[in-house]
Amino acid sequence: MKRYWFLAAFGFVVLAFAAVWLGALNQDEGWYLYAARLVSEGKTPYRDFFYTQAPVMPIVYAAFASVWNSFGLLGARILTLGFGVAGILFACALAWRLAPEGRRGAAALVVFFLLGSNLYHLYFVAIPKTYALASLFVAMGFYLLSFAGMPKWRGAVFAAAGGLSLALASGTRISLGVILPVVGFSLLFSFKRLRWTFLWFGIGGMVGLAAVYGFFLADPAARAGLFAAQAYHAARGGFDPVFTVGSVSRLVRWYLPLFIVLGLGSFRGGRILLWSVAAVFLVQMLAPFPYEDYQVPVMGLLAVFAAVNFFGEAQTPCSKRLLLVLGLAWATAFGSPLLEKWTTNGQDRFWTLKKEQCELAQLRDVARTIEEEDPNGDMLLTQDLYLAIETGRKVPEGLEMGPFSMLSDEEWRKLLSSAPCKIAALSGYSFAINPPRCDEVPSERQLEYWRILKKNYDLVMLEDKFGQNATSLLVLKRKTDGTDR
């Protein structure tokens, strides 16, 4: 068993390094971290700036703002991976608790193989989005609930703590709130065995929800902003069956070893985990664009369910089953399309377009150029907020959501005409997305914005194939006119 743990740790270290350093830039990284920075400066989500997710992540990350202020996006990714690894370890501990005697270590190891040797999973719990923190609260909540059957007050405390942790999960990613009623009713239906556990769980959950949302619901301005954020999601567009089917297809591809192990199991134990995953899955599928990565926070639960049932009544020796899972995990990681995506920019006819450097390194180089052009500057006109994070600068008010910022045509014209920042860094995402529907801004209007910029800025640098989806980035410098803006 020890050699398998060594192999698991080795695979994790290699893949975690790849996820953190080679992993593609994602626009969401920037505006999530920017929201946390604003909270660290004393601002309130929904009231002082627009924010579309639940409030726990920016509040938690605000306590660690010094990490990315000092080390940029790389520091934020390492911090986020720490939360993600903690979630994986809690999932392993949960598998150990639920597995049959004599199979506990093997079940925990399988969970670690399925998550810690999955490049896709590690990438999405390494980039600063809600997934790492949410997966930690979900796994921790179910781990605490595994002790709810203990006698007297101890079981009640663990049940309440589990409810609190799952409430924090829903306070990190709103869609995870559906887990609370699923677990609550499951405990209620087990009243004969667990007695009042459902009540203590409910108390913990209610306390957690009150702590997360109470202030924002009590403050009229914050409440209006919170409801506006939900209206933003609802207004995004209609249901697209082709996109939805494609999302499910890609989810199976990214987690293929997990689904194979799931198919080899008995489906007898830990069904509450499966119900919770199914509930979240269905809620996510109702989104206008249900990206497969939305499921990342609950894939740890599915891995636990698969691992526990994989060893439930198995007659095959543990070593052979562990070798099977190890082989599946490493083969799919080695053959992951992500590796190609992170190292190339597609193909030009016959020729593969190899990236000269990884996207994170490119980001750091551009940040250095901006600093050289504007030493110790504090403002940056950009919608690529990972640049604002990397340079330690603020963006003009209203751009806190990066490419998803909701400025009217008049507001855009006023902002660009005022040339508020000495440096502008604008990629193909700039002025392109029209939220909340997220369709494309008419090209005539985009060109008009660029014409306004041209009156006030000169080109400093063109960075080809920059950032998410490899668009062109223009670094511009405000024209000198003898005045101090």
ABEGO torsion letter per residue (X at the ends): XAAAAAAAAAAAAAAAAAAAAABBBBAAAAAAAAAAAAAAAGBBBGAABBBABBAAAAAAAAAAAAAAAAAEAAAAAAAAAAAAAAAAAAAAAAAAAABBBGAAAAAAAAAAAAAAABAAAAAAAABBBAAAAAAAAAAAAAAAAAAAABBEAAAAAAAAAAAAAAAAAAAABAAAAAAAAAAAAAAAAAAAAAEAAAAAAAAAAAAAAAAAAAAAAABAAAAAAAAAAAAAAAAAEBBBAAAAAAAAAAAAAAAAAAAAAAAABAGABGAAAAAAAAAAAAAAAABABBBAAAAAAAAAAAAAAAAAAAAAABABBAAAAAAAAAAAAAAAAAABAAAAAAABAEBBEABBBBBABBAAAAAAAAAAAAAAABBGBABBBBABAAAAAAAGBBBBBGAAAEAABBBBAAAAAAAAAAGABABBBBBAABGABBOAAGBBBBAAAAAAAAAAAAAABBBABBBBGBEBGGBBBBBBBBBBAGBBX
